Amino acid sequence: MKRYFKWLTGIGIFLLSLTTMAQNSAVDSSAYYNEVSTYVNPVLPGDHPDPTLLKVGDDFYHCGSSFHFTPYLPVYHSKDLVHWQVISRIVPPAIAGWVSDKPSAGIWQGAITYFYGSYWIYFSASGQWFCKSSSPAGPWSAPVQVKSNPVTGPLGYDNSIFVDDDGKPYMVIKNGQKVNRLQALGPDGQLTDTVINLDWINAKLQYSWAEGPVMCKRNGYYYYFPAGDVSGGQYVLRATALISDSTKWERLGNFFKPITDPHVRFRSPNHIAAPFQLADGSWWTIGQSYERVGNNDWSGKGRQTSLYPVIWEGDRPWGAAPVSTPIQRPDLPNAGILWRSVQSDYFNDDTPGAWWHFLSKKMDGRYSLKARKGWLQLLPDTSRAHLVQKETDHYYAAVTKVELDASDTAAKAGIYLTNGNQQVNVRLYSGYDNGKQIILKFDSAIRQVPNRFGKTVWLKLERNEHNLSAYCSGDGKNWTSLGAPVSAVNVDKVQPNYNSWVGTSIGLFAEGKPAFFDQFICKDGFSVMPAAGYSNYYGVEKTGQGQTPAVTNTSKHGGWFMISGVELGNGKNIPGKVDIEATATGNGKLELWLDDLKNGTLLATIPVSATGHNVTTTFTGKPGKVSGRHDLYIKFPAGQPRTIHINNIRFR
């Protein structure tokens, strides 16, 4: 009998290991080469610190700390946990007079939750506050301060909300390094009942700051997950009751499995959202981390958010170890939401889209979308007016059309790339320097050419990893280079005080006098798009020497990669052809799809003929009528792997 039970235990461990493998990286099935069944982290690229996540029915909502970026607390929506879009912002500057504009201050936490028939956001800004709504899309109520008392003590920051099986909500309270407590919330959103004191959790600083605690429940166990600090660390404890007695709680240790993949870009995930279960029985969570591989440091982008499977060994939860390879995605539909990336805008609405933000409250009054239809006007005073978004990618071409009559050195308007506290920034602008000039300025690097186009000019800033190149044009088609690229390492790397806790932003700016902008495009499909700039993939690898790698497939089943958020015009300037620059050692064909490989649109099939080794040729296809913003999929044919090596793609 003992041998029988040992055999069952061995089989259980074997099956568990298979499940773990399947959840950490997709099984090598031919289906994955023909449809999008996998994803690659991060699912929320760019600055998304302190993530919280809420599941209501078939919908998922995300919020987190916005710090001084305003309007505060953007809410994201998803149907599949992989594709996300901003649907609202909770606190506008006009009703946030008490909130500090100082970098590293602003609003922290952004805990999104649902209880007593309403959606709630709890946040920290010189006290604990909440807003309430009947829908995550808003409108949201004005902030209400959460009342404390001497027994509860200060309510701190980075709190979360746990809702028990009976629908009773609790605030998971965190203040400083040693205060960890629980207290119920009433229908009015205020604290009620007695305090459950868990200060013993980090009394000896076992978990550094033990910050951002969240909770979930499974099989009668309550699980408590404290994070370490900004550099990483995620831990888990459990008990069978919500009780202060430390002897009733069990410390389970680290939450995430050890990393074995040397190429992982996000090595220290923490500050997770409460793990949750889907209808198919799988469990998931999201967590933040800075991006860095060896000396290739992208910490300047901020804390980016990734999606992780959660594995259960009996009643012990494990976060799947971060990997650099594709992961089998949740079995959920994406409902047509594009991959999260910088959003293009033609300024046809009277208010900025929810994807835009300002770096101070007063900038909310330094713009107009009504002065001229289809144009944004920035209205600087003595400071720099701006409108920006969270930077998301390593490769893109940002394009704008700006109108400015610069007659002195104070007048500037163009494209703006800045770190969180605006101490390091890149500006490509129309300006004046002994005559009208187009100027790229970053640190001590300056590139400039005479402005021969007049007061209306097109500007383009191309990012190729850490290299930035600048261009100008009179018609948006024929471009003049400003010279050699400049290195953006100083804005991309880790910053003092961690960039004041937020990441880089890109957008538009004006100084000295008002300026008009006709559009903001990112990623421009009419510019060269390096294949290496993909956001998702399966069955491909980067190859070759030099600054920009090529991309080829690795399997006889083919392979694919996806470039997110490609802008193909607004219905007026639409592409007639698409070029793929590649080398090929044999004949084949490439397929271009929009938005999905199964439910999307086949845009073009492009024959490829042998070019010989290291001989690059441009292969051209004619797409059907298309415009707008899309995720672009490039699919390799089944057959001999590593036959076609793609360098870049461009529409014209």
DRENMAR-634471 format. One line per field, with one value per residue (C-alpha): residue number from 1; residue in three letters; y negated, z, x. Coordinates in pm, whole numbers. Each point is the difference from the previous one (the first is absolute). Layout:
# DRENMAR-634471
n: [NUM, ...]
res: [ala, ...]
py: [Y, ...]
pz: [Z, ...]
px: [X, ...]
# end
This chain:
# DRENMAR-634471
n: [1, 2, 3, 4, 5, 6, 7, 8, 9, 10, 11, 12, 13, 14, 15, 16, 17, 18, 19, 20, 21, 22, 23, 24, 25, 26, 27, 28, 29, 30, 31, 32, 33, 34, 35, 36, 37, 38, 39, 40, 41, 42, 43, 44, 45, 46, 47, 48, 49, 50, 51, 52, 53, 54, 55, 56, 57, 58, 59, 60, 61, 62, 63, 64, 65, 66, 67, 68, 69, 70, 71, 72, 73, 74, 75, 76, 77, 78, 79, 80, 81, 82, 83, 84, 85, 86, 87, 88, 89, 90, 91, 92, 93, 94, 95, 96, 97, 98, 99, 100, 101, 102, 103, 104, 105, 106, 107, 108, 109, 110, 111, 112, 113, 114, 115, 116, 117, 118, 119, 120, 121, 122, 123, 124, 125, 126, 127, 128, 129, 130, 131, 132, 133, 134, 135, 136, 137, 138, 139, 140, 141, 142, 143, 144, 145, 146, 147, 148, 149, 150, 151, 152, 153, 154, 155, 156, 157, 158, 159, 160, 161, 162, 163, 164, 165, 166, 167, 168, 169, 170, 171, 172, 173, 174, 175, 176, 177, 178, 179, 180, 181, 182, 183, 184, 185, 186, 187, 188, 189, 190, 191, 192, 193, 194, 195, 196, 197, 198, 199, 200, 201, 202, 203, 204, 205, 206, 207, 208, 209, 210, 211, 212, 213, 214, 215, 216, 217, 218, 219, 220, 221, 222, 223, 224, 225, 226, 227, 228, 229, 230, 231, 232, 233, 234, 235, 236, 237, 238, 239, 240, 241, 242, 243, 244, 245, 246, 247, 248, 249, 250, 251, 252, 253, 254, 255, 256, 257, 258, 259, 260, 261, 262, 263, 264, 265, 266, 267, 268, 269, 270, 271, 272, 273, 274, 275, 276, 277, 278, 279, 280, 281, 282, 283, 284, 285, 286, 287, 288, 289, 290, 291, 292, 293, 294, 295, 296, 297, 298, 299, 300, 301, 302, 303, 304, 305, 306, 307, 308, 309, 310, 311, 312, 313, 314, 315, 316, 317, 318, 319, 320, 321, 322, 323, 324, 325, 326, 327, 328, 329, 330, 331, 332, 333, 334, 335, 336, 337, 338, 339, 340, 341, 342, 343, 344, 345, 346, 347, 348, 349, 350, 351, 352, 353, 354, 355, 356, 357, 358, 359, 360, 361, 362, 363, 364, 365, 366, 367, 368, 369, 370, 371, 372, 373, 374, 375, 376, 377, 378, 379, 380, 381, 382, 383, 384, 385, 386, 387, 388, 389, 390, 391, 392, 393, 394, 395, 396, 397, 398, 399, 400, 401, 402, 403, 404, 405, 406, 407, 408, 409, 410, 411, 412, 413, 414, 415, 416, 417, 418, 419, 420, 421, 422, 423, 424, 425, 426, 427, 428, 429, 430, 431, 432, 433, 434, 435, 436, 437, 438, 439, 440, 441, 442, 443, 444, 445, 446, 447, 448, 449, 450, 451, 452, 453, 454, 455, 456, 457, 458, 459, 460, 461, 462, 463, 464, 465, 466, 467, 468, 469, 470, 471, 472, 473, 474, 475, 476, 477, 478, 479, 480, 481, 482, 483, 484, 485, 486, 487, 488, 489, 490, 491, 492, 493, 494, 495, 496, 497, 498, 499, 500, 501, 502, 503, 504, 505, 506, 507, 508, 509, 510, 511, 512, 513, 514, 515, 516, 517, 518, 519, 520, 521, 522, 523, 524, 525, 526, 527, 528, 529, 530, 531, 532, 533, 534, 535, 536, 537, 538, 539, 540, 541, 542, 543, 544, 545, 546, 547, 548, 549, 550, 551, 552, 553, 554, 555, 556, 557, 558, 559, 560, 561, 562, 563, 564, 565, 566, 567, 568, 569, 570, 571, 572, 573, 574, 575, 576, 577, 578, 579, 580, 581, 582, 583, 584, 585, 586, 587, 588, 589, 590, 591, 592, 593, 594, 595, 596, 597, 598, 599, 600, 601, 602, 603, 604, 605, 606, 607, 608, 609, 610, 611, 612, 613, 614, 615, 616, 617, 618, 619, 620, 621, 622, 623, 624, 625, 626, 627, 628, 629, 630, 631, 632, 633, 634, 635, 636, 637, 638, 639, 640, 641, 642, 643, 644, 645, 646, 647, 648, 649, 650, 651, 652]
res: [met, lys, arg, tyr, phe, lys, trp, leu, thr, gly, ile, gly, ile, phe, leu, leu, ser, leu, thr, thr, met, ala, gln, asn, ser, ala, val, asp, ser, ser, ala, tyr, tyr, asn, glu, val, ser, thr, tyr, val, asn, pro, val, leu, pro, gly, asp, his, pro, asp, pro, thr, leu, leu, lys, val, gly, asp, asp, phe, tyr, his, cys, gly, ser, ser, phe, his, phe, thr, pro, tyr, leu, pro, val, tyr, his, ser, lys, asp, leu, val, his, trp, gln, val, ile, ser, arg, ile, val, pro, pro, ala, ile, ala, gly, trp, val, ser, asp, lys, pro, ser, ala, gly, ile, trp, gln, gly, ala, ile, thr, tyr, phe, tyr, gly, ser, tyr, trp, ile, tyr, phe, ser, ala, ser, gly, gln, trp, phe, cys, lys, ser, ser, ser, pro, ala, gly, pro, trp, ser, ala, pro, val, gln, val, lys, ser, asn, pro, val, thr, gly, pro, leu, gly, tyr, asp, asn, ser, ile, phe, val, asp, asp, asp, gly, lys, pro, tyr, met, val, ile, lys, asn, gly, gln, lys, val, asn, arg, leu, gln, ala, leu, gly, pro, asp, gly, gln, leu, thr, asp, thr, val, ile, asn, leu, asp, trp, ile, asn, ala, lys, leu, gln, tyr, ser, trp, ala, glu, gly, pro, val, met, cys, lys, arg, asn, gly, tyr, tyr, tyr, tyr, phe, pro, ala, gly, asp, val, ser, gly, gly, gln, tyr, val, leu, arg, ala, thr, ala, leu, ile, ser, asp, ser, thr, lys, trp, glu, arg, leu, gly, asn, phe, phe, lys, pro, ile, thr, asp, pro, his, val, arg, phe, arg, ser, pro, asn, his, ile, ala, ala, pro, phe, gln, leu, ala, asp, gly, ser, trp, trp, thr, ile, gly, gln, ser, tyr, glu, arg, val, gly, asn, asn, asp, trp, ser, gly, lys, gly, arg, gln, thr, ser, leu, tyr, pro, val, ile, trp, glu, gly, asp, arg, pro, trp, gly, ala, ala, pro, val, ser, thr, pro, ile, gln, arg, pro, asp, leu, pro, asn, ala, gly, ile, leu, trp, arg, ser, val, gln, ser, asp, tyr, phe, asn, asp, asp, thr, pro, gly, ala, trp, trp, his, phe, leu, ser, lys, lys, met, asp, gly, arg, tyr, ser, leu, lys, ala, arg, lys, gly, trp, leu, gln, leu, leu, pro, asp, thr, ser, arg, ala, his, leu, val, gln, lys, glu, thr, asp, his, tyr, tyr, ala, ala, val, thr, lys, val, glu, leu, asp, ala, ser, asp, thr, ala, ala, lys, ala, gly, ile, tyr, leu, thr, asn, gly, asn, gln, gln, val, asn, val, arg, leu, tyr, ser, gly, tyr, asp, asn, gly, lys, gln, ile, ile, leu, lys, phe, asp, ser, ala, ile, arg, gln, val, pro, asn, arg, phe, gly, lys, thr, val, trp, leu, lys, leu, glu, arg, asn, glu, his, asn, leu, ser, ala, tyr, cys, ser, gly, asp, gly, lys, asn, trp, thr, ser, leu, gly, ala, pro, val, ser, ala, val, asn, val, asp, lys, val, gln, pro, asn, tyr, asn, ser, trp, val, gly, thr, ser, ile, gly, leu, phe, ala, glu, gly, lys, pro, ala, phe, phe, asp, gln, phe, ile, cys, lys, asp, gly, phe, ser, val, met, pro, ala, ala, gly, tyr, ser, asn, tyr, tyr, gly, val, glu, lys, thr, gly, gln, gly, gln, thr, pro, ala, val, thr, asn, thr, ser, lys, his, gly, gly, trp, phe, met, ile, ser, gly, val, glu, leu, gly, asn, gly, lys, asn, ile, pro, gly, lys, val, asp, ile, glu, ala, thr, ala, thr, gly, asn, gly, lys, leu, glu, leu, trp, leu, asp, asp, leu, lys, asn, gly, thr, leu, leu, ala, thr, ile, pro, val, ser, ala, thr, gly, his, asn, val, thr, thr, thr, phe, thr, gly, lys, pro, gly, lys, val, ser, gly, arg, his, asp, leu, tyr, ile, lys, phe, pro, ala, gly, gln, pro, arg, thr, ile, his, ile, asn, asn, ile, arg, phe, arg]
py: [0, -241, 71, -70, -339, -81, 86, -230, -278, 41, -12, -313, -176, 102, -136, -317, -52, 38, -257, -236, 37, -66, -313, -138, 38, 110, 361, 39, 59, -81, -192, -269, -84, -77, -182, -231, 234, -147, -331, -157, -227, -280, -20, -358, -141, -331, -161, 196, 16, 165, 186, 112, 213, 63, 275, -58, 257, 25, -336, -98, -344, -131, -304, -96, -292, -303, -217, -354, 102, -163, 42, 253, 374, 131, 310, 268, 260, 343, 308, 239, -135, -58, -292, -316, -344, -311, -65, -273, -214, -28, -336, -310, -279, -243, 193, 102, -325, 171, 249, -88, -49, 91, 298, 305, -148, -30, 302, 347, 336, -10, 316, 84, 218, 88, 53, -88, -46, -274, -45, -172, -138, -45, -212, -181, -375, -156, 248, 282, -86, 168, -75, 198, 80, 225, 74, 13, -229, -266, -255, 33, -181, -271, 135, 79, 29, 323, -72, 152, 26, 56, 377, 41, -248, -173, 162, -39, 84, 289, 153, 243, 133, 367, 117, 323, 278, -149, -334, -178, -237, -68, -263, 158, -282, -81, -285, -21, 317, 155, -74, 270, 15, 98, -172, 45, -263, -99, -82, -365, 99, -90, 225, 199, 284, 70, -7, 330, -80, 173, -224, 311, 83, -234, -81, 111, -145, 352, -132, -334, -238, 270, -244, 30, 290, 178, 298, 284, 306, 364, 330, -167, -166, -374, -95, -320, -122, -278, -141, -85, -340, -167, 229, 318, 273, 156, 222, 193, 100, 193, 70, 160, -308, -376, -25, -202, 303, 55, 368, 60, -127, 192, -168, 172, -199, -133, -18, 20, 308, -50, -143, 239, -198, -214, -224, -120, -377, -32, 181, -131, -1, -104, -219, 252, -32, 254, 336, 103, 300, 29, 224, 265, 36, -183, -269, -323, -319, -314, -158, -282, -8, -209, 114, 87, 272, -26, -350, -64, -213, -115, -90, -354, 126, 63, 304, 199, 249, 367, 285, 316, 342, 110, 366, 184, 277, 123, -313, -175, -269, -66, -277, 146, -109, -286, 118, -171, 251, 5, 107, 173, -272, 26, 169, -325, -212, -339, -178, -202, -198, -73, 67, -280, -258, -376, -126, -215, -300, -228, -235, 19, -7, -295, 167, 207, 378, 188, 123, -352, -153, -312, -25, -268, -110, -348, 142, 123, -360, -64, 162, -34, 243, -252, -290, 176, 316, 300, -178, -3, -339, -12, -326, -38, -263, -37, 380, 269, 105, 366, 294, 344, 375, 285, 119, 371, 123, 42, -73, -257, -310, -289, -259, -333, -301, -321, -365, -258, -331, -3, -345, 30, 269, 34, 135, 380, 266, 366, 354, 55, 306, -40, 197, -13, -301, -186, -27, 191, -70, 13, -275, -2, -336, -285, -297, -288, -25, -276, 73, 258, 347, 359, 117, 327, -62, 255, -54, -146, 150, -240, 70, -273, -106, -323, -8, -42, 100, -302, -19, 336, 298, 377, 151, 365, 160, 360, 224, 305, 143, -259, -200, -299, -147, -321, -108, -290, -43, -247, 256, 297, 222, -122, -20, -180, 149, -219, 214, 288, 165, -101, 249, 8, 212, -283, -14, 377, 116, 3, -354, -156, 72, 249, -281, -133, 334, -40, 73, -183, -187, -105, -258, -366, -326, -376, -275, -377, -42, 203, 269, 218, 375, 172, 356, 227, 339, 287, 259, -141, 277, -215, -5, 292, 247, 234, 358, 26, -242, 263, 15, 360, 304, 376, 218, -279, -132, -306, 62, -179, -250, -375, -252, 144, 379, 177, 238, 354, 305, 295, 282, 201, -111, -363, -280, -353, -331, -301, -373, -179, -320, -69, -319, 24, -338, -146, 94, -274, 105, 378, 243, 141, 230, 173, 77, 270, -19, 348, 254, 349, 320, 153, -78, -50, -246, -224, -84, -333, 1, -276, 37, 383, 311, 178, -263, -289, -113, 147, -321, 133, 310, -85, 247, 20, 129, 108, -290, 193, -33, -356, -155, -223, -53, -187, 212, -191, 82, -190, -13, -38, -328, -63, -288, -66, 151, 375, 275, 132, 373, 138, 375, 224, 298, 359, 189, -55, -217, -293, -43, -360, -267, -318, -329, -245, -81, -323, -116, -262]
pz: [0, 85, -340, -164, 166, -86, -363, 5, 154, -269, -276, 160, 7, -363, -113, 199, -173, -338, 102, 116, -329, -199, 201, -18, -375, -279, -111, -343, -190, -369, 90, 173, -330, -165, 270, 291, 299, 187, 137, 102, 303, 77, -80, 130, -133, 130, 336, 188, 366, 295, -210, 138, -195, 27, -169, -38, -217, -331, 40, 161, 129, 100, 194, 194, 120, -231, 219, -148, -345, -37, -50, 272, 14, -354, -10, -258, -134, -149, -107, -18, 249, -289, -195, 201, -73, 215, 59, 265, 242, 356, 140, -225, 101, 64, 310, 121, 146, 307, -206, -38, -348, 121, -181, 229, 164, -164, 42, 102, 11, -221, 143, -222, 153, -8, 299, 117, -362, -92, -136, 234, -33, 322, -19, 209, -20, 340, 147, -133, -241, -220, -307, -99, -324, -153, -287, -35, -301, 233, 85, 338, 317, 160, 241, 355, 278, 200, 371, 237, 380, 269, 1, -376, -21, -314, -318, -195, -369, -251, 173, -178, 44, 67, -42, 185, -131, 186, -179, 302, -101, 201, -41, 1, 177, -38, 168, 15, 40, 307, -19, -174, 96, -117, 63, -148, -214, 26, -279, 24, -86, 348, 249, 240, 252, 189, -124, -80, 95, -211, 98, 91, -373, -53, 357, -73, -353, -146, -320, -29, -24, -23, -226, -238, 188, -176, 93, -158, 128, -115, 157, 334, 19, 11, -186, 80, -255, 108, -241, 92, -142, -336, -82, 31, 235, 32, 286, 122, 332, 72, 273, 32, 164, -1, 338, 171, 166, -176, 100, -225, -306, -200, -186, -339, -123, -350, -234, -336, -119, -52, -337, -227, -328, -40, -260, 219, -23, 307, 272, 326, -24, 308, 122, -152, -25, 197, -186, -152, -170, -348, -104, -135, 343, -82, 235, -96, 136, -129, 147, -60, -63, -163, -332, -22, -159, 98, -89, -229, 243, -72, 360, -114, -149, 352, 161, -275, 63, -101, 15, 188, 38, 361, 74, 300, 173, 220, 192, -61, -276, -226, -253, -319, -45, -250, -343, -322, -217, -99, 263, -72, 34, 207, -179, -50, -300, -50, -142, -252, 245, -141, 176, 241, -167, -50, -156, -315, -2, -271, 260, -128, 349, 233, 289, 10, -18, 326, -114, 36, 323, 134, 227, 219, 85, -149, -344, -16, -80, -253, -307, -232, -238, -99, -139, -336, -100, -27, 164, 350, 125, 282, 198, 201, 269, 152, 15, -265, -110, -89, -63, 36, 25, 168, -233, -75, -268, -97, -369, -151, -216, 164, -249, 38, -216, 190, -75, 172, -117, 203, 5, 308, 192, 261, -250, -44, -87, -94, 132, 365, 169, 373, 312, 287, 186, -324, 96, -314, -324, -377, -215, -378, -94, -235, 149, -53, 12, -225, -224, -6, 75, 59, 312, 190, 348, 269, 274, -180, -336, -255, -359, -216, -356, -141, -16, -373, 31, 171, 317, -66, 8, 51, 265, 54, 287, -65, 289, -81, 347, 177, -320, -99, -350, -103, -330, -141, -305, -182, -111, 238, -281, -94, 306, 78, 264, 278, 10, 198, 270, 364, 286, 235, 263, 253, -15, -29, 290, 371, 131, 340, 238, -263, -236, 286, -15, -349, -355, -325, -191, -365, -167, -99, 151, -58, 160, -32, -210, -97, -265, -197, -66, -274, 120, 210, -152, 170, -158, -351, -251, -282, 170, 22, 266, 113, 25, 330, 153, 45, 312, -29, -192, -35, -179, -96, 117, -51, -206, -171, 91, 24, 165, -97, -7, -268, 85, -132, 86, 192, -80, -297, 105, -82, 255, 46, 171, 76, -11, 215, -62, -360, -134, -366, -54, 84, -319, -214, -25, -43, -110, -352, 46, 274, -18, 194, 2, 42, -96, -116, -69, -172, -141, 213, 92, 289, 124, 159, 230, 188, 367, 23, -188, 34, 21, -159, -362, -247, -131, -255, -115, -119, -208, 101, -231, 89, 35, 109, 332, 139, -302, 100, -236, 32, -68, -69, 46, -65, 305, -24, 100, 358, 241, 372, 286, 3, 144, -296, -18, -233, -52, -132, -218, 115, -145, 37, 305, -12, -377, 15, 222, 29, 75, -13, -132, -146, -160, -275]
px: [0, 285, 157, -339, -27, 361, -80, -307, 207, 265, -263, -150, 337, 63, -340, 59, 334, -170, -261, 273, 187, -317, -74, 354, 50, -229, 11, 166, -324, -43, -318, 206, 168, -334, -191, 79, -13, 296, 121, 330, 40, -50, -372, -4, 330, 123, -67, -269, 110, -178, -259, -334, -246, -373, -200, -375, -176, 186, 176, 328, 101, 341, 110, 312, 210, 2, 227, 8, -127, -341, -298, 65, -68, -63, -223, 79, -243, 70, -192, 296, 262, 243, -154, -81, -146, -55, -371, -5, 199, -123, 115, 20, 240, -289, -110, 345, 127, 146, 204, 370, 147, 348, 157, -19, -312, -343, -231, 115, -175, -313, -160, -297, -272, -370, -227, -350, -110, 250, 351, 246, 352, 198, 313, 258, 69, 69, -243, -215, -284, -255, -210, -310, -182, -264, 242, 380, -40, -138, -111, 168, -103, 208, 264, -114, 257, 8, -33, 249, 15, 265, -56, 33, 286, 130, -130, 322, 28, -3, -301, -229, -352, -83, -360, -79, -225, -298, 47, 148, 283, 315, 267, 347, 183, 369, 190, 379, 202, -163, -373, -208, -368, -349, -332, -347, -172, -364, -249, 110, 359, 124, 180, -214, 32, 324, 357, 173, 360, 267, 292, 199, 31, 295, 99, 357, -3, -7, -155, 183, -302, -271, -181, -294, -166, -288, -217, -195, -185, 0, -109, -68, 344, 59, 319, 189, 258, 242, 258, 359, 90, 49, 294, -208, -111, -347, -109, -303, -158, -321, -252, -344, -153, 41, 164, 274, 162, 334, 5, -302, 185, 258, 285, 36, 302, 58, -296, 179, 185, 377, 101, 190, -23, 317, -167, -289, -44, -225, 191, -149, -380, -192, -284, -238, -375, -203, 11, -334, -157, -153, -288, 240, 159, 324, 131, 179, 147, 173, 312, 247, 374, 271, 147, 366, 215, 365, 120, -298, -198, -357, -85, -81, -326, -123, -156, -164, -280, 8, -251, 100, -166, -49, 72, -140, 193, -281, -97, 333, -4, 298, 40, 145, 361, 44, 116, 108, -189, -370, -253, -330, -261, -319, -289, -191, -112, 170, -310, 199, 214, 347, 329, 83, 229, 24, -324, -10, -234, -144, -153, -356, -158, -49, 183, 320, -35, 40, 343, 150, 132, 170, 303, -158, -355, 26, 84, -360, -92, 279, -156, -299, -168, -266, 205, 35, -185, 229, 293, 145, 117, 254, 5, 321, 42, 346, 31, -10, -351, -33, -230, 162, -56, 186, 277, -45, 245, 365, -69, -237, -30, -185, -132, -175, -92, 64, -77, 222, 141, 322, 159, 223, 186, -278, -254, 9, -258, 25, 47, 88, 154, 63, 73, -247, 138, 90, 365, 106, -184, 23, -155, -39, -146, -58, 186, 239, 380, 135, -295, -276, 139, -108, 185, 48, 135, 90, 258, 304, -101, -146, -102, -151, -75, -146, -379, -69, -365, -159, -205, -173, 234, -10, 229, 93, 189, 107, 100, 215, 62, 222, 68, -212, -3, -175, -157, -201, -220, -218, -260, 28, 134, 347, 221, 325, 229, 140, 314, 145, -212, 37, 12, -300, 176, -13, -379, -48, 219, -83, -42, 76, -287, -121, -106, -217, -186, -145, 115, 66, -269, -21, -220, -7, 122, 13, 207, 8, -318, -310, 31, -244, 36, -196, 64, 217, 95, 182, 84, -1, -61, 140, 340, 241, -117, 280, -119, 189, -251, -269, -218, -116, 126, 14, 253, 241, 337, 217, 314, 285, 264, -15, -226, -338, -46, -197, -285, -43, -207, 143, -243, -121, -350, 83, -29, -130, 66, -218, 80, -256, -192, 107, -160, -106, -166, -337, -182, 157, 364, -33, 272, 7, 300, 193, 372, 184, 378, 145, 262, -101, 187, -302, -341, -311, -268, -93, -349, -97, -301, -176, -97, -5, 114, -333, -271, 189, 40, 250, 152, 249, 187, 350, 209, 365, 275, 351, 245, 307, 179, 36, -174, -288, -293, -328, -309, -321, -366, -320, -227, -372, -157, 103, 49, -8, 196, 67, 213, 202, 82, 269, -30, 277, -96, 24, 294, 371, 81, 243, -48, -129, 156, -211, 172, -289, -346, -135, -326, -11]
# end
